[in-house]
Amino acid sequence: MITGRDKELEKLKEIVNDDSSHFIAIYGRRRIGKTFLIREAFNYRFTFQHAGLSDGSLRDQIFAFEASIKDAGGEPGKGRRNWLEAFEDLKDLVRNSSEKRKVIFIDELSWMDTRNSDLISALENFWNGWASARKDVILIVCASATSWMMSKVIHNKGGLYNRLTEQIALKGFTLSECEEYVRQRGLALTRLQILQYYMIFGGVPFYWGFLEKGKSVEQNVDDILFAGNAPLKDEFGFLYASIYRKPEVHMKIVETLGTKKAGMTREEIIEHSGLDNCGNLTAKLDELESCGFIRKYYAFGMKKKNAVYQLIDNFTLFYYQFMEGSHGDEHFWSNRINNPSVNSWLGLAFERVCLEHVKQIKKKLGISGVQTGVNSWYCKADKEAGIKGSQIDLLIVRRDQVINLCEMKYSASEYALDISEDTKIRNRISDLVRGTGTKYAIFPTLITTYGLVDNQYAGNIQSTIVLDDLFEK
């Protein structure tokens, strides 16, 4: 049974019931559930389905493709040497099918595109010259190599330009969808425990499938990530390699961004990483952003230049913080309970989760229908201007001339605002006004787990958002 994906399933249902042909590209990071979505949406019934080989030659790829045609009831020709010939056999299979809608599902398409292959030309010929002229073909292509999909299929400059009828970028689960998933599996987890898992694994469904009943958060994390036979112990190395054919630059970028919470400009990335200043770097940043590993933002009130890139992928952040230096300790996470480094990470990871749930934050604030901009903002100290220096991770700038200045605080109980934090908030408001000259009203907004202790400083907070609010759909 599939969890979530309501919009995607509805879209695919509309396509099945339509009376024209469709060419659909589905992309998203490794383990996000692309294949499972398609199989569930079409009830595992396909006129033809095939998955590319992860490390096969052109000859191997074509042999496997022809074998899939045979498995589907077709009669492939012998000695096929190129993709144009192989796709002719696919046409014959479709012609001979008695099914009302001919659903063709080609998974891991990027793996089939070996060096000097004519795969894209053959795909163009199949769709443009044949399938698009029919009314009964649903062609679905899918790949984890998101950068390849973006350049070769979605933003193709040749014969596939603007030929896709639909494209689906599959994102990670929200907290609500993760809760639905664990309930379906019969796991008795509190929302705080679900949050703790989310801060490590993000919304990647595959990772959540390893959780076991009757184990604490610490035990599960050790068994999944740190034990000698842990299933995800080496996941990080495969993660980027499966998405990018030459991931070294991508990994250097995320490693560099992992050293600075607020993120870096392109120039700062070059300075701290030693990477060359070239257009290829911009392409790599765009590819990382399209996969959801990093986000690009412009500081509020500043011209759209010097964009800041920030690492936001939960699993990558956790890897660099803890897994890279675990040194073979099979009980690493259990032995770190109440460790200062873990407590510091909890605060940072909670901020990332909040940034992934702005929709839910806006809903709680009652501004779902209000046009907003989501920004971060920073400034250096300037004594002459009366600016103390601030970093604000989340500003919700509203069309009704209000700015929600969001403070995100992880806490195992109600959060108690003290004089130190109250002073920091007031200084940030002052810096924001002085630094940007904004005339908007600024509402200090607290996002925390269990709410705010009602003390002498609590009245300065205009709105409080709790963990339950982040679990809204």
Secondary structure, 3 states (H helix, E strand, C coil): CCCCCHHHHHHHHHHHHCCCCEEEEEECCCCCCHHHHHHHHCCCCCCEEEECCCCCCHHHHHHHHHHHHHHCCCCCCCCCCCHHHHHHHHHHHHHCCCCCCEEEEEECHHHHCCCCCCHHHHHHHHHHCCHHHCCCEEEEEEECCHHHHHHHHHCCCCCCCCCCCEEEECCCCCHHHHHHHHHHCCCCCCHHHHHHHHHHHCCCHHHHCCCCCCCCHHHHHHHHHHCCCCCCCCHHHHHHHHHCCCCHHHHHHHHHHCCCCCCEEHHHHHHHHCCCCCHHHHHHHHHHHHCCCEEEECCCCCCCCCCEEEECCHHHHHHHHCHHHCCCCCCCCHHHCCCHHHHHHHHHHHHHHHHCCHHHHHHHHCCCCCCEEEEEEEECCECCCCECCEEEEEEEEECCCEEEEEEEECCCCCECCCHHHHHHHHHHHHHHHHHHCCCCEEEEEEEECCCECCCCCHHHCCEEECHHHHCCC
